[in-house]
Amino acid sequence: MNNIIVYLEIEDGIVADVSLELLTKGRTLADKQQCKLEAVAAGYQLDKIGEQVFPYGVDTLYLADDKRLSPYTTLPHTSILVNLFKEEKPQIALMGATSVGRDLGPRVSSALFSGLTADCTALEIGAYEDKKAGKVYNDLLYQIRPAFGGNIVATIVNPDCRPQMATVREGVMKKEIRNAKLVGKTVKLDVSKYVSDTDFVIEVIERHMEKSKVNLKAAPIIVAGGYGMGSAENFKMLYDLAGVLGGEVGASRAAVDSGMAEHERQIGQTGTTVRPKLYIACGISGQIQHIAGMQESAMIIAINNDPDAPINTIADYVITGNVEEIVPKMIKYYKKNSK
């Protein structure tokens, strides 16, 4: 039980960013554990997957290449992972907290009786002492995530069952190539050995996919509003400010729930995770769920009438005052001084 395996999400022959982010983190964990980083991809026409993932430090790539495996359906992908994990006995298994990962992860962990921690915001290696049993466990995966409505940050460990499974949302981890010249080992799986005909009882006849019109992840500047904006009318000011700065508008969950902004603009634990060069938080108190989605921003400016707002503790600059007064002044200043 030495290796770390990452499940790769594939769409049109391209590995999803969340999978590449997990490979980056997985490589770091594997170095600490002095073990191999492995990846598994299930789909069709996967010949170019290796060149996409080996630069991230993958030692072994398992490919289940079969026309029936694309697009994703639950049963065959579950069977492939369950049977592969029984063979390889990984100590850690990671996948994205996407619609696919949230469907696949619980099924695999349930079949293996391994447990699963969803929506982790950090993964580390450490020790755990069970005082009741008088045991010390070394080299466990610390699965870190907000809990109890975001009031605490929980560190979850799985001392006895393997693999230690976790899902992580896109954008939480950094994506970083280890070495562009790296080439690992490719193992082509005999699909018929891992799945049965009954796994293909469901057939996808037609797919309709609509891409989001809002691209928060790629925005270098984000102007985000919270419940403190007061109304949907006040929220419109943020679009003006973002327009002047050449940025995008985001929102906290409280602002989305109150109808001030669309869900696709939500930033935080239950929304999108972002890392812009500049993040302007307007009327956002800074609950832990929101901070989890934007704390890696290069520069954070917080505008709030509460000098003790939690977001002020991570902000580079704090402006204390009413957003209704401050934001229009910022718009006026930037319009005057922008080229």
C-alpha positions as a Markdown table, in Angstrom:
| # | Residue | x | y | z |
|---|---|---|---|---|
| 1 | Met | 0.0 | 0.0 | 0.0 |
| 2 | Asn | 2.5 | 2.6 | -1.1 |
| 3 | Asn | 1.2 | 4.3 | -4.2 |
| 4 | Ile | -1.0 | 7.4 | -4.7 |
| 5 | Ile | -3.6 | 7.3 | -7.5 |
| 6 | Val | -5.4 | 10.2 | -9.1 |
| 7 | Tyr | -8.5 | 9.6 | -11.2 |
| 8 | Leu | -8.3 | 11.6 | -14.4 |
| 9 | Glu | -11.4 | 13.3 | -15.8 |
| 10 | Ile | -11.3 | 13.4 | -19.6 |
| 11 | Glu | -13.4 | 15.5 | -22.0 |
| 12 | Asp | -12.7 | 15.4 | -25.7 |
| 13 | Gly | -9.3 | 13.9 | -25.1 |
| 14 | Ile | -8.3 | 16.7 | -22.7 |
| 15 | Val | -7.5 | 16.1 | -19.1 |
| 16 | Ala | -9.5 | 18.4 | -16.8 |
| 17 | Asp | -7.7 | 21.1 | -14.9 |
| 18 | Val | -8.8 | 19.7 | -11.6 |
| 19 | Ser | -7.1 | 16.4 | -12.4 |
| 20 | Leu | -3.8 | 18.2 | -13.2 |
| 21 | Glu | -4.1 | 20.2 | -10.0 |
| 22 | Leu | -4.5 | 16.9 | -8.1 |
| 23 | Leu | -1.4 | 15.5 | -9.9 |
| 24 | Thr | 0.6 | 18.5 | -8.7 |
| 25 | Lys | -0.5 | 17.9 | -5.1 |
| 26 | Gly | -0.2 | 14.2 | -5.4 |
| 27 | Arg | 3.4 | 14.5 | -6.6 |
| 28 | Thr | 4.2 | 16.5 | -3.5 |
| 29 | Leu | 2.5 | 13.9 | -1.2 |
| 30 | Ala | 4.3 | 11.1 | -3.0 |
| 31 | Asp | 7.7 | 12.7 | -2.5 |
| 32 | Lys | 6.9 | 13.0 | 1.3 |
| 33 | Gln | 5.9 | 9.3 | 1.3 |
| 34 | Gln | 8.7 | 8.3 | -1.0 |
| 35 | Cys | 6.2 | 6.4 | -3.1 |
| 36 | Lys | 4.9 | 6.4 | -6.7 |
| 37 | Leu | 2.4 | 8.8 | -8.1 |
| 38 | Glu | 0.0 | 7.0 | -10.4 |
| 39 | Ala | -3.0 | 8.0 | -12.5 |
| 40 | Val | -5.9 | 6.2 | -14.1 |
| 41 | Ala | -7.9 | 7.3 | -17.1 |
| 42 | Ala | -11.0 | 5.6 | -18.5 |
| 43 | Gly | -12.5 | 6.6 | -21.8 |
| 44 | Tyr | -11.9 | 6.3 | -25.6 |
| 45 | Gln | -8.9 | 7.2 | -27.8 |
| 46 | Leu | -6.6 | 8.0 | -24.9 |
| 47 | Asp | -3.3 | 7.8 | -26.7 |
| 48 | Lys | -2.4 | 11.5 | -26.0 |
| 49 | Ile | -3.2 | 11.4 | -22.3 |
| 50 | Gly | 0.3 | 10.4 | -21.3 |
| 51 | Glu | 1.9 | 13.4 | -22.9 |
| 52 | Gln | -0.5 | 15.6 | -20.9 |
| 53 | Val | 0.1 | 14.1 | -17.4 |
| 54 | Phe | 3.7 | 12.7 | -17.4 |
| 55 | Pro | 5.2 | 16.3 | -17.0 |
| 56 | Tyr | 3.3 | 16.5 | -13.7 |
| 57 | Gly | 5.4 | 13.7 | -12.3 |
| 58 | Val | 3.2 | 10.7 | -12.9 |
| 59 | Asp | 5.2 | 7.5 | -12.6 |
| 60 | Thr | 2.6 | 5.1 | -13.9 |
| 61 | Leu | -0.5 | 5.8 | -16.1 |
| 62 | Tyr | -3.3 | 3.2 | -16.3 |
| 63 | Leu | -5.4 | 3.4 | -19.4 |
| 64 | Ala | -8.8 | 1.8 | -19.8 |
| 65 | Asp | -9.5 | 2.5 | -23.5 |
| 66 | Asp | -12.9 | 1.4 | -24.8 |
| 67 | Lys | -15.5 | 3.2 | -26.9 |
| 68 | Arg | -18.2 | 2.2 | -24.4 |
| 69 | Leu | -16.4 | 4.1 | -21.6 |
| 70 | Ser | -17.0 | 7.5 | -23.3 |
| 71 | Pro | -18.9 | 9.6 | -22.3 |
| 72 | Tyr | -18.7 | 8.9 | -18.6 |
| 73 | Thr | -21.3 | 6.6 | -17.1 |
| 74 | Thr | -21.4 | 5.5 | -13.5 |
| 75 | Leu | -21.2 | 1.7 | -13.5 |
| 76 | Pro | -18.3 | 0.9 | -15.8 |
| 77 | His | -16.0 | 3.6 | -14.3 |
| 78 | Thr | -16.9 | 2.4 | -10.8 |
| 79 | Ser | -16.0 | -1.2 | -11.7 |
| 80 | Ile | -12.7 | -0.2 | -13.2 |
| 81 | Leu | -11.6 | 1.8 | -10.2 |
| 82 | Val | -12.8 | -0.7 | -7.6 |
| 83 | Asn | -11.1 | -3.7 | -9.3 |
| 84 | Leu | -7.9 | -1.7 | -10.0 |
| 85 | Phe | -7.7 | -0.5 | -6.4 |
| 86 | Lys | -8.2 | -4.1 | -5.2 |
| 87 | Glu | -5.2 | -5.1 | -7.3 |
| 88 | Glu | -2.9 | -2.1 | -6.7 |
| 89 | Lys | -4.0 | -1.4 | -3.1 |
| 90 | Pro | -3.2 | 2.4 | -3.1 |
| 91 | Gln | -2.8 | 4.1 | 0.2 |
| 92 | Ile | -4.3 | 7.4 | -1.2 |
| 93 | Ala | -6.9 | 7.9 | -4.0 |
| 94 | Leu | -7.8 | 11.4 | -5.1 |
| 95 | Met | -10.4 | 12.8 | -7.6 |
| 96 | Gly | -12.1 | 16.1 | -8.4 |
| 97 | Ala | -15.2 | 17.2 | -6.5 |
| 98 | Thr | -17.0 | 17.7 | -9.8 |
| 99 | Ser | -20.3 | 16.2 | -10.9 |
| 100 | Val | -18.3 | 13.1 | -12.0 |
| 101 | Gly | -16.2 | 12.9 | -8.8 |
| 102 | Arg | -19.2 | 13.3 | -6.6 |
| 103 | Asp | -20.9 | 10.5 | -8.4 |
| 104 | Leu | -17.9 | 8.2 | -8.6 |
| 105 | Gly | -16.1 | 8.8 | -5.3 |
| 106 | Pro | -18.8 | 7.6 | -2.9 |
| 107 | Arg | -19.6 | 4.5 | -5.0 |
| 108 | Val | -15.9 | 3.4 | -5.0 |
| 109 | Ser | -15.3 | 4.2 | -1.3 |
| 110 | Ser | -18.5 | 2.3 | -0.4 |
| 111 | Ala | -17.5 | -0.8 | -2.4 |
| 112 | Leu | -14.1 | -0.8 | -0.7 |
| 113 | Phe | -15.3 | 0.2 | 2.8 |
| 114 | Ser | -12.7 | 2.9 | 2.8 |
| 115 | Gly | -14.5 | 6.1 | 3.6 |
| 116 | Leu | -14.3 | 9.4 | 1.7 |
| 117 | Thr | -13.8 | 13.1 | 2.7 |
| 118 | Ala | -15.5 | 15.4 | 0.2 |
| 119 | Asp | -14.6 | 19.0 | -0.8 |
| 120 | Cys | -11.2 | 19.2 | 0.9 |
| 121 | Thr | -9.4 | 22.5 | 0.9 |
| 122 | Ala | -6.0 | 21.1 | 1.9 |
| 123 | Leu | -4.2 | 17.8 | 1.9 |
| 124 | Glu | -1.1 | 17.1 | 4.1 |
| 125 | Ile | 0.8 | 14.1 | 5.5 |
| 126 | Gly | 1.1 | 13.7 | 9.3 |
| 127 | Ala | 0.8 | 11.5 | 12.3 |
| 128 | Tyr | -2.2 | 10.7 | 14.5 |
| 129 | Glu | -2.3 | 9.4 | 18.1 |
| 130 | Asp | -5.3 | 7.4 | 19.2 |
| 131 | Lys | -5.0 | 7.8 | 23.0 |
| 132 | Lys | -7.9 | 5.4 | 23.7 |
| 133 | Ala | -6.3 | 2.5 | 21.7 |
| 134 | Gly | -2.8 | 3.5 | 22.7 |
| 135 | Lys | -1.7 | 3.6 | 19.0 |
| 136 | Val | 0.3 | 6.1 | 17.0 |
| 137 | Tyr | -0.3 | 6.2 | 13.2 |
| 138 | Asn | 2.3 | 7.8 | 11.0 |
| 139 | Asp | 2.1 | 9.0 | 7.5 |
| 140 | Leu | -1.6 | 9.5 | 7.4 |
| 141 | Leu | -3.4 | 11.8 | 4.9 |
| 142 | Tyr | -4.7 | 14.9 | 6.7 |
| 143 | Gln | -8.0 | 15.6 | 4.8 |
| 144 | Ile | -8.8 | 19.2 | 5.7 |
| 145 | Arg | -12.1 | 20.9 | 5.1 |
| 146 | Pro | -14.6 | 23.4 | 6.7 |
| 147 | Ala | -17.2 | 21.7 | 8.8 |
| 148 | Phe | -20.3 | 22.6 | 10.9 |
| 149 | Gly | -21.5 | 25.3 | 8.5 |
| 150 | Gly | -18.0 | 26.6 | 8.1 |
| 151 | Asn | -17.6 | 27.4 | 11.8 |
| 152 | Ile | -14.5 | 25.2 | 12.2 |
| 153 | Val | -11.8 | 23.7 | 10.0 |
| 154 | Ala | -11.8 | 20.0 | 10.4 |
| 155 | Thr | -8.8 | 17.7 | 9.9 |
| 156 | Ile | -10.1 | 14.2 | 9.1 |
| 157 | Val | -7.9 | 11.1 | 9.2 |
| 158 | Asn | -8.5 | 7.5 | 8.2 |
| 159 | Pro | -6.2 | 5.4 | 10.3 |
| 160 | Asp | -7.2 | 1.9 | 9.4 |
| 161 | Cys | -9.1 | 1.7 | 6.0 |
| 162 | Arg | -7.4 | 2.0 | 2.6 |
| 163 | Pro | -7.3 | 3.7 | 0.3 |
| 164 | Gln | -7.6 | 7.1 | 2.1 |
| 165 | Met | -10.0 | 8.8 | -0.4 |
| 166 | Ala | -10.7 | 12.5 | -0.8 |
| 167 | Thr | -12.2 | 14.8 | -3.4 |
| 168 | Val | -11.0 | 18.4 | -4.1 |
| 169 | Arg | -12.7 | 21.1 | -6.0 |
| 170 | Glu | -11.2 | 22.7 | -9.1 |
| 171 | Gly | -9.0 | 25.7 | -8.3 |
| 172 | Val | -8.2 | 24.7 | -4.7 |
| 173 | Met | -4.7 | 23.3 | -5.6 |
| 174 | Lys | -2.1 | 24.9 | -7.8 |
| 175 | Lys | -1.4 | 23.3 | -11.2 |
| 176 | Glu | 2.3 | 23.1 | -11.8 |
| 177 | Ile | 4.4 | 21.1 | -14.3 |
| 178 | Arg | 7.2 | 19.2 | -12.6 |
| 179 | Asn | 9.4 | 18.6 | -15.6 |
| 180 | Ala | 8.2 | 18.9 | -19.3 |
| 181 | Lys | 10.6 | 16.1 | -20.3 |
| 182 | Leu | 9.4 | 13.5 | -17.9 |
| 183 | Val | 8.0 | 10.2 | -19.3 |
| 184 | Gly | 6.5 | 7.6 | -17.2 |
| 185 | Lys | 5.2 | 4.0 | -17.6 |
| 186 | Thr | 1.9 | 3.3 | -19.4 |
| 187 | Val | -0.1 | 0.3 | -18.5 |
| 188 | Lys | -3.0 | -0.5 | -20.8 |
| 189 | Leu | -5.8 | -2.3 | -18.9 |
| 190 | Asp | -7.8 | -5.2 | -20.4 |
| 191 | Val | -11.3 | -3.5 | -20.0 |
| 192 | Ser | -13.1 | -6.9 | -20.2 |
| 193 | Lys | -11.2 | -8.0 | -17.1 |
| 194 | Tyr | -12.5 | -5.1 | -15.0 |
| 195 | Val | -16.1 | -4.6 | -16.2 |
| 196 | Ser | -19.0 | -6.8 | -17.1 |
| 197 | Asp | -21.7 | -6.5 | -19.8 |
| 198 | Thr | -24.2 | -5.5 | -17.1 |
| 199 | Asp | -22.1 | -2.4 | -16.4 |
| 200 | Phe | -23.1 | -1.0 | -19.8 |
| 201 | Val | -26.9 | -1.3 | -19.2 |
| 202 | Ile | -27.1 | 2.5 | -19.5 |
| 203 | Glu | -26.3 | 4.1 | -22.8 |
| 204 | Val | -25.9 | 7.8 | -23.4 |
| 205 | Ile | -27.8 | 8.6 | -26.5 |
| 206 | Glu | -27.4 | 12.4 | -26.7 |
| 207 | Arg | -25.6 | 15.1 | -24.7 |
| 208 | His | -26.3 | 18.8 | -24.4 |
| 209 | Met | -23.6 | 20.9 | -22.7 |
| 210 | Glu | -23.7 | 24.6 | -22.1 |
| 211 | Lys | -20.6 | 26.4 | -21.0 |
| 212 | Ser | -20.8 | 29.1 | -18.4 |
| 213 | Lys | -20.8 | 32.6 | -19.6 |
| 214 | Val | -18.9 | 33.7 | -16.5 |
| 215 | Asn | -15.2 | 32.8 | -16.3 |
| 216 | Leu | -14.1 | 33.7 | -12.8 |
| 217 | Lys | -11.1 | 31.4 | -12.8 |
| 218 | Ala | -9.4 | 33.3 | -15.7 |
| 219 | Ala | -10.2 | 36.8 | -14.5 |
| 220 | Pro | -7.1 | 38.7 | -13.3 |
| 221 | Ile | -9.3 | 41.1 | -11.3 |
| 222 | Ile | -12.4 | 40.2 | -9.4 |
| 223 | Val | -14.8 | 42.6 | -7.7 |
| 224 | Ala | -16.9 | 40.5 | -5.3 |
| 225 | Gly | -20.0 | 41.6 | -3.4 |
| 226 | Gly | -21.6 | 40.2 | -0.3 |
| 227 | Tyr | -24.8 | 40.5 | 1.7 |
| 228 | Gly | -23.5 | 43.9 | 2.9 |
| 229 | Met | -24.2 | 45.4 | -0.5 |
| 230 | Gly | -27.7 | 45.7 | 0.7 |
| 231 | Ser | -29.7 | 45.2 | -2.5 |
| 232 | Ala | -29.5 | 44.1 | -6.1 |
| 233 | Glu | -29.6 | 47.8 | -7.1 |
| 234 | Asn | -26.4 | 48.5 | -5.1 |
| 235 | Phe | -24.9 | 45.3 | -6.5 |
| 236 | Lys | -25.0 | 46.9 | -10.0 |
| 237 | Met | -22.2 | 49.3 | -8.9 |
| 238 | Leu | -19.8 | 46.4 | -8.8 |
| 239 | Tyr | -20.4 | 45.7 | -12.5 |
| 240 | Asp | -19.5 | 49.3 | -13.2 |
| 241 | Leu | -16.3 | 49.0 | -11.1 |
| 242 | Ala | -15.4 | 45.7 | -12.7 |
| 243 | Gly | -16.0 | 47.2 | -16.2 |
| 244 | Val | -13.6 | 50.1 | -15.5 |
| 245 | Leu | -10.9 | 47.8 | -14.1 |
| 246 | Gly | -11.3 | 45.1 | -16.8 |
| 247 | Gly | -12.4 | 42.5 | -14.3 |
| 248 | Glu | -15.2 | 40.1 | -13.5 |
| 249 | Val | -17.9 | 40.3 | -10.8 |
| 250 | Gly | -18.1 | 37.6 | -8.1 |
| 251 | Ala | -20.4 | 37.1 | -5.1 |
| 252 | Ser | -20.6 | 35.4 | -1.7 |
| 253 | Arg | -23.1 | 32.7 | -1.0 |
| 254 | Ala | -25.2 | 35.1 | 1.1 |
| 255 | Ala | -25.4 | 37.5 | -1.9 |
| 256 | Val | -26.4 | 34.7 | -4.2 |
| 257 | Asp | -29.0 | 33.3 | -1.8 |
| 258 | Ser | -30.6 | 36.7 | -1.4 |
| 259 | Gly | -31.0 | 37.1 | -5.1 |
| 260 | Met | -28.4 | 39.8 | -5.7 |
| 261 | Ala | -26.3 | 37.7 | -8.1 |
| 262 | Glu | -26.4 | 34.4 | -10.1 |
| 263 | His | -25.1 | 31.2 | -8.7 |
| 264 | Glu | -22.4 | 30.9 | -11.4 |
| 265 | Arg | -20.8 | 34.0 | -9.8 |
| 266 | Gln | -20.6 | 32.4 | -6.4 |
| 267 | Ile | -17.1 | 32.2 | -4.9 |
| 268 | Gly | -16.2 | 30.0 | -2.0 |
| 269 | Gln | -16.4 | 26.4 | -0.7 |
| 270 | Thr | -19.7 | 25.8 | -2.5 |
| 271 | Gly | -18.9 | 27.9 | -5.5 |
| 272 | Thr | -15.8 | 28.7 | -7.5 |
| 273 | Thr | -12.2 | 28.9 | -6.2 |
| 274 | Val | -10.2 | 31.8 | -7.7 |
| 275 | Arg | -6.7 | 33.1 | -7.6 |
| 276 | Pro | -6.8 | 36.6 | -9.3 |
| 277 | Lys | -4.1 | 39.2 | -9.1 |
| 278 | Leu | -6.5 | 41.5 | -7.4 |
| 279 | Tyr | -9.6 | 40.7 | -5.3 |
| 280 | Ile | -11.8 | 43.5 | -4.1 |
| 281 | Ala | -14.3 | 42.3 | -1.5 |
| 282 | Cys | -17.2 | 44.6 | -1.1 |
| 283 | Gly | -19.6 | 44.1 | 1.9 |
| 284 | Ile | -18.3 | 40.6 | 2.5 |
| 285 | Ser | -17.8 | 39.7 | 6.2 |
| 286 | Gly | -15.5 | 36.8 | 5.3 |
| 287 | Gln | -17.0 | 33.5 | 6.5 |
| 288 | Ile | -14.6 | 30.6 | 6.3 |
| 289 | Gln | -16.5 | 29.1 | 3.3 |
| 290 | His | -15.9 | 32.2 | 1.3 |
| 291 | Ile | -12.3 | 32.7 | 2.4 |
| 292 | Ala | -11.5 | 29.1 | 1.3 |
| 293 | Gly | -12.4 | 30.1 | -2.3 |
| 294 | Met | -10.3 | 33.3 | -2.6 |
| 295 | Gln | -7.5 | 33.4 | 0.0 |
| 296 | Glu | -4.8 | 32.6 | -2.6 |
| 297 | Ser | -5.5 | 35.9 | -4.4 |
| 298 | Ala | -2.3 | 37.9 | -4.9 |
| 299 | Met | -3.7 | 41.1 | -3.4 |
| 300 | Ile | -6.9 | 41.5 | -1.4 |
| 301 | Ile | -8.7 | 44.8 | -0.8 |
| 302 | Ala | -11.6 | 44.6 | 1.7 |
| 303 | Ile | -14.3 | 47.3 | 1.9 |
| 304 | Asn | -16.6 | 46.9 | 4.9 |
| 305 | Asn | -18.2 | 49.0 | 7.5 |
| 306 | Asp | -17.2 | 46.5 | 10.2 |
| 307 | Pro | -13.6 | 47.0 | 11.3 |
| 308 | Asp | -13.6 | 43.6 | 12.9 |
| 309 | Ala | -14.9 | 41.7 | 9.9 |
| 310 | Pro | -13.0 | 38.3 | 9.5 |
| 311 | Ile | -12.0 | 39.1 | 6.0 |
| 312 | Asn | -9.9 | 42.0 | 7.2 |
| 313 | Thr | -7.5 | 39.5 | 8.8 |
| 314 | Ile | -6.4 | 38.2 | 5.4 |
| 315 | Ala | -6.7 | 41.5 | 3.4 |
| 316 | Asp | -3.7 | 43.4 | 2.2 |
| 317 | Tyr | -5.6 | 46.7 | 2.4 |
| 318 | Val | -8.8 | 47.4 | 4.4 |
| 319 | Ile | -11.1 | 50.3 | 3.7 |
| 320 | Thr | -13.6 | 50.8 | 6.6 |
| 321 | Gly | -16.8 | 52.5 | 5.5 |
| 322 | Asn | -20.1 | 52.1 | 3.6 |
| 323 | Val | -19.8 | 50.5 | 0.2 |
| 324 | Glu | -22.5 | 52.8 | -1.2 |
| 325 | Glu | -20.1 | 55.7 | -0.7 |
| 326 | Ile | -16.7 | 54.1 | -1.4 |
| 327 | Val | -17.4 | 52.2 | -4.6 |
| 328 | Pro | -18.8 | 55.2 | -6.5 |
| 329 | Lys | -15.7 | 57.1 | -5.5 |
| 330 | Met | -13.5 | 54.3 | -6.8 |
| 331 | Ile | -15.3 | 54.2 | -10.1 |
| 332 | Lys | -15.0 | 57.9 | -10.5 |
| 333 | Tyr | -11.3 | 57.8 | -9.7 |
| 334 | Tyr | -10.4 | 54.9 | -12.0 |
| 335 | Lys | -12.4 | 56.4 | -14.9 |
| 336 | Lys | -10.5 | 59.7 | -14.5 |
| 337 | Asn | -7.1 | 58.1 | -14.3 |
| 338 | Ser | -7.4 | 55.1 | -16.6 |
| 339 | Lys | -6.0 | 55.3 | -20.1 |
